[in-house]
Amino acid sequence: MLDSYEKEEPKLKYFERIQLYNYYHKGKLVKLDSSLELIMMSISIEGLDIITDKEFDKEDILLLNIRFEGFPFDKVLSKVKSLDKIGEMYMISLEFIGIPNFLFEKLKNAK
């Protein structure tokens, strides 16, 4: 059972296409030749869940360009917490490690 300070925030179902241009793999920056499109399935203050056809390693850090409630947020840092293969795709849970204050406030007040 989780203690009150470890309570996980509820995830808000939120479908949006997001773009990935760069990510860190084992501490080294990987620049993609063209952007990779990911599908955001849910989001919370802690992070988000995405679907993609690209496999990432646990601990990779993604620099995401996302839109939430019509507002763009560029270079949001998120770390791969877990991934599951579903057919040819991957469901990946990401943890925010760098989040703009405005996005944090919007997520805190989202229902």
FISE-103917 format. One record per residue: residue in one letter; x, y, z of N, C-alpha, C in turn. Coordinates in pm, 1 decimal, decimal comma. Example, Ala and Ser with C-alpha at 12.3 -4.5 7.8 and 13.67 -1.06 7.14 Angstrom:
REM FISE-103917
+--------+----------+----------+----------+----------+----------+----------+----------+----------+----------+
! residu !      nxx !      nyy !      nzz !     caxx !     cayy !     cazz !      cxx !      cyy !      czz !
+--------+----------+----------+----------+----------+----------+----------+----------+----------+----------+
!      A !   1319,0 !   -569,0 !    780,0 !   1230,0 !   -450,0 !    780,0 !   1320,0 !   -330,0 !    780,0 !
!      S !   1285,0 !   -225,0 !    708,0 !   1367,0 !   -106,0 !    714,0 !   1290,0 !      3,0 !    787,0 !
+--------+----------+----------+----------+----------+----------+----------+----------+----------+----------+
This chain:
REM FISE-103917
+--------+----------+----------+----------+----------+----------+----------+----------+----------+----------+
! residu !      nxx !      nyy !      nzz !     caxx !     cayy !     cazz !      cxx !      cyy !      czz !
+--------+----------+----------+----------+----------+----------+----------+----------+----------+----------+
!      M !     83,5 !   -118,0 !      0,0 !      0,0 !      0,0 !      0,0 !     87,8 !    124,1 !      0,0 !
!      L !     51,1 !    227,0 !    -76,7 !    130,3 !    347,9 !    -86,5 !    103,8 !    438,9 !     32,3 !
!      D !    210,5 !    499,5 !     85,3 !    194,0 !    601,9 !    186,8 !    135,9 !    725,2 !    121,0 !
!      S !     82,2 !    817,1 !    199,8 !     17,3 !    934,8 !    142,9 !    113,7 !   1018,1 !     59,2 !
!      Y !    240,7 !   1026,5 !     97,5 !    335,9 !   1105,4 !     19,5 !    378,3 !   1032,5 !   -107,8 !
!      E !    351,4 !    904,3 !   -118,9 !    385,7 !    827,6 !   -238,5 !    264,8 !    806,4 !   -328,5 !
!      K !    152,2 !    867,3 !   -293,4 !     28,7 !    847,3 !   -368,5 !     46,5 !    890,2 !   -513,7 !
!      E !     10,8 !    803,1 !   -604,1 !     24,2 !    832,4 !   -746,0 !    -92,7 !    918,2 !   -792,4 !
!      E !    -61,3 !   1021,6 !   -869,5 !   -164,3 !   1109,5 !   -924,0 !   -247,1 !   1034,2 !  -1027,6 !
!      P !   -377,8 !   1060,2 !  -1030,7 !   -459,6 !    995,1 !  -1133,3 !   -421,9 !   1046,9 !  -1271,9 !
!      K !   -422,6 !    956,4 !  -1368,6 !   -387,5 !    993,9 !  -1505,9 !   -511,0 !   1040,6 !  -1579,1 !
!      L !   -493,6 !   1146,2 !  -1654,6 !   -598,7 !   1204,5 !  -1735,1 !   -585,9 !   1147,5 !  -1876,2 !
!      K !   -691,6 !   1082,2 !  -1925,3 !   -688,4 !   1031,7 !  -2063,1 !   -681,0 !   1151,5 !  -2155,9 !
!      Y !   -578,5 !   1155,0 !  -2238,6 !   -557,2 !   1270,6 !  -2325,4 !   -484,5 !   1223,3 !  -2449,7 !
!      F !   -554,3 !   1219,6 !  -2561,5 !   -498,1 !   1169,7 !  -2686,7 !   -444,7 !   1286,3 !  -2768,7 !
!      E !   -317,4 !   1278,9 !  -2802,2 !   -253,2 !   1386,2 !  -2877,6 !   -130,5 !   1329,2 !  -2947,7 !
!      R !   -105,1 !   1376,9 !  -3067,3 !     18,4 !   1340,3 !  -3137,7 !    128,4 !   1433,3 !  -3088,8 !
!      I !    242,1 !   1375,8 !  -3054,4 !    354,8 !   1456,7 !  -3009,3 !    477,3 !   1421,9 !  -3092,2 !
!      Q !    572,6 !   1514,3 !  -3095,4 !    690,9 !   1498,5 !  -3178,5 !    815,7 !   1482,4 !  -3094,0 !
!      L !    903,1 !   1395,9 !  -3140,5 !   1031,8 !   1372,3 !  -3076,6 !   1140,1 !   1396,6 !  -3181,0 !
!      Y !   1234,3 !   1483,9 !  -3149,2 !   1344,9 !   1513,5 !  -3240,6 !   1477,7 !   1459,5 !  -3188,3 !
!      N !   1491,9 !   1456,9 !  -3055,9 !   1616,1 !   1413,0 !  -2992,8 !   1584,4 !   1335,0 !  -2865,7 !
!      Y !   1677,1 !   1249,0 !  -2827,4 !   1667,3 !   1181,4 !  -2698,6 !   1806,5 !   1141,4 !  -2653,1 !
!      Y !   1818,1 !   1111,9 !  -2525,8 !   1945,8 !   1067,9 !  -2469,2 !   1941,3 !    918,4 !  -2446,3 !
!      H !   2041,4 !    849,9 !  -2500,4 !   2056,8 !    705,4 !  -2482,9 !   2191,7 !    682,1 !  -2417,0 !
!      K !   2188,0 !    626,4 !  -2295,0 !   2309,5 !    601,8 !  -2216,6 !   2394,4 !    728,8 !  -2204,3 !
!      G !   2326,5 !    842,3 !  -2184,5 !   2394,8 !    968,8 !  -2162,5 !   2439,8 !   1042,5 !  -2287,3 !
!      K !   2420,4 !    982,7 !  -2404,7 !   2462,9 !   1047,0 !  -2529,3 !   2340,4 !   1094,7 !  -2607,1 !
!      L !   2349,7 !   1217,3 !  -2659,2 !   2240,0 !   1274,8 !  -2736,0 !   2228,1 !   1205,4 !  -2871,5 !
!      V !   2106,8 !   1159,5 !  -2903,3 !   2077,1 !   1098,8 !  -3033,1 !   1986,7 !   1196,2 !  -3107,5 !
!      K !   2036,2 !   1249,2 !  -3220,0 !   1957,7 !   1342,0 !  -3301,8 !   1895,2 !   1262,4 !  -3415,8 !
!      L !   1763,0 !   1267,5 !  -3425,2 !   1692,3 !   1194,8 !  -3530,5 !   1696,6 !   1275,0 !  -3660,3 !
!      D !   1709,0 !   1205,7 !  -3774,1 !   1711,2 !   1272,1 !  -3904,7 !   1580,0 !   1344,3 !  -3933,2 !
!      S !   1470,0 !   1283,4 !  -3891,8 !   1338,8 !   1347,2 !  -3902,3 !   1262,6 !   1315,7 !  -3774,3 !
!      S !   1163,2 !   1396,3 !  -3744,6 !   1092,0 !   1378,0 !  -3617,9 !   1021,2 !   1243,1 !  -3613,9 !
!      L !   1006,3 !   1192,8 !  -3493,8 !    933,9 !   1069,0 !  -3469,5 !    801,8 !   1106,0 !  -3404,3 !
!      E !    692,0 !   1056,7 !  -3461,1 !    561,3 !   1087,1 !  -3404,6 !    523,3 !    982,0 !  -3302,2 !
!      L !    481,1 !   1028,3 !  -3185,6 !    436,6 !    943,0 !  -3076,8 !    291,2 !    977,4 !  -3048,9 !
!      I !    216,9 !    884,0 !  -2993,4 !     78,0 !    908,7 !  -2956,1 !     68,5 !    910,8 !  -2803,6 !
!      M !     30,3 !   1026,3 !  -2748,5 !      9,8 !   1037,2 !  -2604,9 !   -127,1 !    979,5 !  -2572,0 !
!      M !   -130,9 !    890,6 !  -2474,6 !   -256,3 !    826,2 !  -2433,9 !   -311,0 !    882,8 !  -2303,6 !
!      S !   -221,9 !    922,2 !  -2213,4 !   -264,6 !    979,9 !  -2086,4 !   -151,2 !   1065,5 !  -2031,2 !
!      I !   -189,1 !   1155,3 !  -1938,8 !    -91,6 !   1247,2 !  -1882,1 !   -130,3 !   1276,0 !  -1736,9 !
!      S !    -29,7 !   1300,3 !  -1653,6 !    -50,9 !   1340,3 !  -1514,5 !     68,9 !   1425,5 !  -1474,3 !
!      I !     68,1 !   1473,5 !  -1351,5 !    180,9 !   1553,2 !  -1302,7 !    309,5 !   1471,2 !  -1305,6 !
!      E !    299,7 !   1340,7 !  -1283,2 !    418,7 !   1255,4 !  -1281,5 !    475,7 !   1226,7 !  -1420,0 !
!      G !    389,9 !   1217,8 !  -1521,3 !    440,0 !   1183,0 !  -1653,4 !    328,4 !   1150,8 !  -1749,6 !
!      L !    362,4 !   1072,1 !  -1851,9 !    263,0 !   1037,6 !  -1952,5 !    287,1 !    898,8 !  -2007,1 !
!      D !    184,4 !    846,2 !  -2072,6 !    192,5 !    717,3 !  -2140,9 !    182,2 !    743,8 !  -2289,8 !
!      I !    269,8 !    679,4 !  -2366,0 !    270,7 !    697,3 !  -2511,1 !    270,9 !    562,2 !  -2581,0 !
!      I !    233,1 !    567,0 !  -2707,5 !    244,6 !    450,6 !  -2796,2 !    334,0 !    491,8 !  -2912,1 !
!      T !    425,4 !    402,7 !  -2947,8 !    517,1 !    427,7 !  -3058,4 !    560,1 !    295,1 !  -3120,5 !
!      D !    615,5 !    304,1 !  -3240,6 !    669,2 !    182,8 !  -3302,1 !    819,8 !    171,0 !  -3279,2 !
!      K !    879,7 !    269,8 !  -3211,4 !   1022,9 !    266,5 !  -3182,5 !   1046,3 !    212,9 !  -3041,6 !
!      E !   1140,9 !    124,3 !  -3029,9 !   1176,9 !     70,0 !  -2899,2 !   1280,9 !    160,8 !  -2834,0 !
!      F !   1257,2 !    194,9 !  -2709,9 !   1352,8 !    271,1 !  -2630,4 !   1398,6 !    182,7 !  -2516,0 !
!      D !   1512,5 !    218,0 !  -2457,4 !   1562,0 !    146,8 !  -2340,0 !   1510,2 !    215,2 !  -2214,7 !
!      K !   1495,0 !    135,9 !  -2109,6 !   1460,9 !    193,3 !  -1981,1 !   1572,9 !    290,2 !  -1944,4 !
!      E !   1536,8 !    403,7 !  -1891,0 !   1629,4 !    510,4 !  -1852,5 !   1664,8 !    604,7 !  -1967,8 !
!      D !   1621,8 !    579,2 !  -2093,7 !   1640,7 !    678,0 !  -2199,9 !   1564,2 !    804,0 !  -2160,2 !
!      I !   1615,2 !    918,7 !  -2199,9 !   1549,9 !   1046,3 !  -2170,2 !   1506,7 !   1109,7 !  -2301,7 !
!      L !   1376,1 !   1135,5 !  -2313,4 !   1318,1 !   1190,7 !  -2435,2 !   1293,5 !   1339,2 !  -2419,7 !
!      L !   1321,8 !   1416,3 !  -2524,6 !   1292,1 !   1559,0 !  -2529,2 !   1169,2 !   1574,3 !  -2618,0 !
!      L !   1055,0 !   1595,0 !  -2555,6 !    926,9 !   1593,4 !  -2626,5 !    873,6 !   1732,7 !  -2652,6 !
!      N !    807,2 !   1747,8 !  -2765,6 !    728,8 !   1866,8 !  -2795,3 !    583,4 !   1823,7 !  -2786,4 !
!      I !    513,1 !   1872,9 !  -2684,6 !    375,3 !   1829,8 !  -2664,3 !    280,6 !   1948,9 !  -2666,3 !
!      R !    153,8 !   1919,4 !  -2688,3 !     46,8 !   2018,0 !  -2675,9 !    -47,9 !   1966,0 !  -2568,8 !
!      F !    -87,2 !   2056,6 !  -2480,6 !   -184,4 !   2022,3 !  -2378,1 !   -283,1 !   2137,3 !  -2367,0 !
!      E !   -409,6 !   2105,3 !  -2388,7 !   -517,9 !   2203,6 !  -2386,4 !   -488,0 !   2321,5 !  -2478,1 !
!      G !   -431,3 !   2292,1 !  -2594,4 !   -405,1 !   2394,1 !  -2695,5 !   -275,1 !   2469,9 !  -2680,6 !
!      F !   -201,9 !   2447,3 !  -2572,4 !    -76,7 !   2517,8 !  -2549,0 !     41,6 !   2428,4 !  -2585,7 !
!      P !    139,0 !   2482,1 !  -2661,4 !    258,3 !   2402,9 !  -2694,4 !    362,5 !   2410,9 !  -2582,9 !
!      F !    427,7 !   2298,7 !  -2558,7 !    537,4 !   2291,0 !  -2462,1 !    651,3 !   2216,5 !  -2530,3 !
!      D !    763,9 !   2284,8 !  -2549,2 !    877,1 !   2226,5 !  -2620,6 !    984,1 !   2176,6 !  -2524,3 !
!      K !   1051,8 !   2072,5 !  -2567,4 !   1166,0 !   2015,1 !  -2496,0 !   1131,8 !   1977,2 !  -2352,2 !
!      V !   1020,0 !   1907,7 !  -2336,3 !    981,5 !   1855,7 !  -2205,9 !   1062,2 !   1727,6 !  -2182,8 !
!      L !   1140,5 !   1724,6 !  -2076,1 !   1226,1 !   1608,7 !  -2047,4 !   1148,1 !   1500,6 !  -1974,2 !
!      S !   1157,1 !   1378,8 !  -2025,9 !   1089,7 !   1266,1 !  -1961,2 !   1175,6 !   1141,0 !  -1975,3 !
!      K !   1174,8 !   1061,5 !  -1869,1 !   1256,8 !    939,9 !  -1864,2 !   1167,5 !    817,1 !  -1877,9 !
!      V !   1214,4 !    718,0 !  -1953,9 !   1140,8 !    593,1 !  -1971,9 !   1141,7 !    515,9 !  -1840,5 !
!      K !   1020,4 !    494,9 !  -1785,5 !   1005,0 !    415,9 !  -1662,3 !    981,8 !    269,4 !  -1695,0 !
!      S !    893,8 !    244,9 !  -1792,9 !    862,9 !    106,8 !  -1830,2 !    813,3 !    104,0 !  -1973,9 !
!      L !    826,2 !    -12,8 !  -2035,5 !    771,9 !    -30,0 !  -2169,7 !    722,3 !   -172,0 !  -2187,2 !
!      D !    613,8 !   -182,5 !  -2262,0 !    553,2 !   -312,0 !  -2291,9 !    532,6 !   -321,2 !  -2442,0 !
!      K !    568,7 !   -434,8 !  -2497,9 !    547,4 !   -457,2 !  -2640,9 !    403,8 !   -505,3 !  -2660,5 !
!      I !    334,1 !   -438,9 !  -2752,2 !    196,3 !   -475,3 !  -2786,6 !    192,3 !   -492,2 !  -2938,0 !
!      G !    202,1 !   -615,3 !  -2984,1 !    209,0 !   -640,0 !  -3128,3 !    336,6 !   -579,4 !  -3183,5 !
!      E !    321,6 !   -490,1 !  -3281,0 !    436,9 !   -422,2 !  -3341,0 !    468,1 !   -289,4 !  -3272,7 !
!      M !    389,5 !   -251,0 !  -3174,4 !    402,4 !   -121,6 !  -3108,8 !    452,7 !   -138,1 !  -2965,3 !
!      Y !    486,3 !    -26,6 !  -2903,0 !    531,1 !    -24,0 !  -2764,3 !    447,5 !     75,8 !  -2686,6 !
!      M !    400,7 !     34,5 !  -2569,9 !    335,2 !    124,5 !  -2474,8 !    442,9 !    161,4 !  -2373,7 !
!      I !    472,4 !    291,6 !  -2364,6 !    581,7 !    338,6 !  -2280,3 !    528,1 !    435,1 !  -2175,5 !
!      S !    566,7 !    411,4 !  -2050,5 !    535,2 !    504,1 !  -1941,1 !    656,8 !    591,7 !  -1918,9 !
!      L !    634,5 !    722,5 !  -1922,5 !    741,2 !    819,9 !  -1905,8 !    720,9 !    898,8 !  -1777,1 !
!      E !    830,0 !    931,5 !  -1712,1 !    827,7 !   1013,0 !  -1591,4 !    887,1 !   1149,3 !  -1626,0 !
!      F !    816,1 !   1257,2 !  -1591,9 !    869,4 !   1390,4 !  -1615,8 !    990,5 !   1413,9 !  -1527,2 !
!      I !   1098,9 !   1467,1 !  -1587,9 !   1214,7 !   1508,3 !  -1508,8 !   1243,8 !   1656,5 !  -1530,0 !
!      G !   1181,3 !   1715,5 !  -1628,6 !   1190,5 !   1858,8 !  -1654,6 !   1058,5 !   1903,3 !  -1714,5 !
!      I !    981,0 !   1980,5 !  -1638,1 !    847,0 !   2018,6 !  -1682,3 !    829,8 !   2169,3 !  -1660,6 !
!      P !    782,0 !   2242,2 !  -1761,5 !    758,6 !   2385,7 !  -1743,8 !    655,1 !   2412,0 !  -1634,1 !
!      N !    674,9 !   2519,1 !  -1558,0 !    584,2 !   2552,6 !  -1449,1 !    440,4 !   2566,4 !  -1496,8 !
!      F !    419,8 !   2627,9 !  -1612,5 !    284,4 !   2648,8 !  -1664,0 !    215,6 !   2514,6 !  -1692,1 !
!      L !    289,0 !   2419,5 !  -1747,4 !    232,6 !   2286,8 !  -1771,7 !    202,3 !   2217,5 !  -1638,7 !
!      F !    290,8 !   2230,4 !  -1541,6 !    267,4 !   2172,0 !  -1409,6 !    137,8 !   2226,6 !  -1349,8 !
!      E !    118,7 !   2357,4 !  -1356,3 !     -3,0 !   2419,0 !  -1301,2 !   -127,4 !   2371,9 !  -1376,2 !
!      K !   -120,3 !   2360,7 !  -1508,2 !   -234,0 !   2315,1 !  -1588,0 !   -269,5 !   2170,6 !  -1551,7 !
!      L !   -169,2 !   2085,7 !  -1532,5 !   -195,4 !   1946,6 !  -1496,0 !   -249,7 !   1935,4 !  -1354,0 !
!      K !   -198,6 !   2018,3 !  -1265,4 !   -244,0 !   2016,4 !  -1126,5 !   -392,4 !   2052,7 !  -1117,7 !
!      N !   -436,4 !   2142,8 !  -1206,4 !   -575,6 !   2189,1 !  -1203,1 !   -666,6 !   2115,2 !  -1299,9 !
!      A !   -612,4 !   2023,4 !  -1380,4 !   -692,9 !   1948,9 !  -1478,4 !   -778,3 !   1844,5 !  -1407,9 !
!      K !   -893,9 !   1820,1 !  -1467,0 !   -982,6 !   1717,7 !  -1411,3 !  -1023,7 !   1623,6 !  -1520,3 !
+--------+----------+----------+----------+----------+----------+----------+----------+----------+----------+
